[in-house]
Amino acid sequence: MGVESGRMASKKRYLFPGMDPWLEDPVFWPSAHHGLISLLAWNISARTAPRYVATHSFRVVVEAAENRPIGPDVIVYRESRRPMKRAGGATIDPAVSLEALPLELEQANVEIRLGGALGRLVTVIEVLSPTNESPGSDGYEKYVQRQREVLSSDVHLIEIDLLRGGEHTVAVPPRALRPHRPYDYLVAIHRAGRRSRADVYPLKLRDRLPRFPVPLLKGDPDLAVDLQSLMENVYRSGVYWAMLDYSKPPVPPLSPEDAAWAKARTRPRSK
């Protein structure tokens, strides 16, 4: 029974030609983000080792409670008891005061290194999280700082933004992308030694996610990565087909036109 269930899950149909907008929900995106990072690293290492090895790198960010989704066990509180007070001549009973505490989160990216985990850093691949797109947040400030560090070095940078919410923070001036609006998602490749140019994929909800190049050291050919295939793998291996509630609008919401299109794609097919 268990083996058969696994086979059935592997055959579950992915419903969209590109990004599944229900995966962007803050409840599901952290695990989908982790799954995509892991598959990117595995996919690259499997084809380039031992010359190149793709590993995970982490940075810790502090996320304020007001920027986090509300859900079970998501917010940690500090408890104190307010003393009895008087207001307008009346006695106010003491209450328990709950203060939401900041939360430390680990954000992962992929680092491609020459010859092993401690070798020369060649390429960094960033998959953006909601906090990276919230100006003023710790996650945004640390992401932009890391972005600047990589762009001022001889390391290639790839930015993958599969989130419609927040502000797009890829290192491409908004005015340069203006002719390509409207777009929902962005993938940008910044090659070392050619910082005045970026190869960009502006994507709409209905577009297939791209097969993009991963630049390596001079003399080695680019590595092609099929982002669509990886996201479909994340969807199936993460069992999101059993967790996402397609009867409810996605978060963030879609335009009326895209909502009607998405609803038609998620409607159960008649047998």
Beta strands, then each sheet from edge to edge (+ up, - down):
strand 1: 52-63
strand 2: 77-81
strand 3: 85-87
strand 4: 90-92
strand 5: 96-100
strand 6: 103-114
strand 7: 121-127
strand 8: 156-161
strand 9: 185-190
strand 10: 199-203
strand 11: 211-214
strand 12: 223-226
sheet 1: 1+ 6- 7+ 8+ 9- 10+
sheet 2: 2+ 5-
sheet 3: 3+ 4-
sheet 4: 11+ 12-
end
